[in-house]
Amino acid sequence: MMIRSIAVKLSALYLLIIMVISIGFSVAIYNISAREIVRSTPNTVMFKPITLMQDGVDIKSFRDEWLAASQNALRYKLIWLNIGTLIVGAGLSYFLARRTLRPIEEAFVAQGRFTADASHELRTPLTAMRTSIEVGLRNPKLTLRDSKLLMQGTLEEIQKLSNLANGLLKLTRATGQQQAEQVIDISKVLEESNSQLKLAAANKDITVVLPKNTMQVLGDAISLKELFVILLDNAIKYSGQHTTIDVTARQQNRTAIIAVSDQGRGIKASDVPHIFDRFYRADSSRSRDHIEGYGLGLPIAESIAEAHDGSIEVKSTPGEGSTFTVRLPLA
C-alpha cells in the first residue's frame, strides 16, 4: 500500500510536469500562430482598400471575422491537444512511476521475505534449546550424564546459530560490494579451496580433478576462495560415494570460465530457477540424506561472482549430476 501511494504521488508529479510543459508549448504555439495569421492576412483584397464595399460585403468585417474564426479554431485544437496530453500523460506518468519504484518495491519484498526466512531459521534452534532445557529442569532426577548430554545438545544448537549468523554476515558483506582488484591465479585459488575440503572428500572417497592450465583474473583472493569452497563443498555434499568431481577452466575472449561438475543426483528443473535464492534448499531433489545447512552458500557465491563483475549459472540433469559455471573477467 505504501509503494502504491508513493507511485500515485510520483505519477501526479510526472503528470504535473508534463502538463506544465504541454501548456507552455501550447501558449507559445498559439501566440506564434495567431501573429502569423494576422501577418499573413492582407489588408487589401485585389489591391483595393478594405474600407470599400465590394458586392455588398464589408471586407474589413469579413477579415476580422475570418481572423477570429481562425484563432478560435487554433485555440480549440490546442485545448483538445492538451486534453489528449492529459489523458495519455496520466497513464504514461503512472507507468513511469511504477517503473521507477519497481526496484524499490522488489527490495522491500525481498527484505520482508529475507526477514521472515531468517526469523524462521533462527526460531528452530532456539526452540530446540528451550525445549531441551525446560525438560531437563523439570526432571528432578537429572544425572550428571544427562546434564552433559543436555549441554552437548545445546552447544550443537548454538553452533548452528553461529553458522547461520556467519552466513548472514558473509552474505551482507558480499552483496553489492566492489572487490579489490588484484591479479589472482585461478589455479592457486582452486588448489587452496580443494585443500580445505580434502578431508570431506576423503570421507566419501570422492576424487576432485583440478585443471592444470593457469589463468589470471582480477579480484580478491579470499572472496574467490570462498566462492569455490562453496561450490566444491556443495558438490561433495550432494555426491555419492566413490564418485568424481571435475573442475575445468578455459578462456573465452576476455573471460575465464570455471566449471565444477559433480555426479550427484542432480536438481529438478522446477528447483533450478530458485537455487540461488536465500534459504532455498532443494534437498529432496538432490539427496536422500539430510544435509545440514541454511541455503545461504549459493546466494553468497552468486554475490561474490557479481561483485567481481562476473556471473554464475547452473545446469543439471536429475540422476546424472550438476555443473556450476563461474565466469570472471581476465586480468
Secondary structure by P-SEA (a helix, b strand, c coil): caaaaaaaaaaaaaaaaaaaaaaaaaaaaaaaaaaaaaaacccccccccccccccccaaaaaaaaaaaaaaaaaaaaaaaaaaaaaaaaaaaaaaaaaaaaaaaaaaaaaaaaaaaaaaaaaaaaaaaaaaaaaaaaacccccaaaaaaaaaaaaaaaaaaaaaaaaaaaaaaacccccccccccaaaaaaaaaaacaaaaaaabbbbbbbcbbbbbbccaaaaaaaaaaaaaaaaaacccbbbbbbbbbbcccbbbbbbbbcccccccccccccccccccccccccccccccccaaaaaaaaaaaaaccbbbbbbccccbbbbbbbbbcc
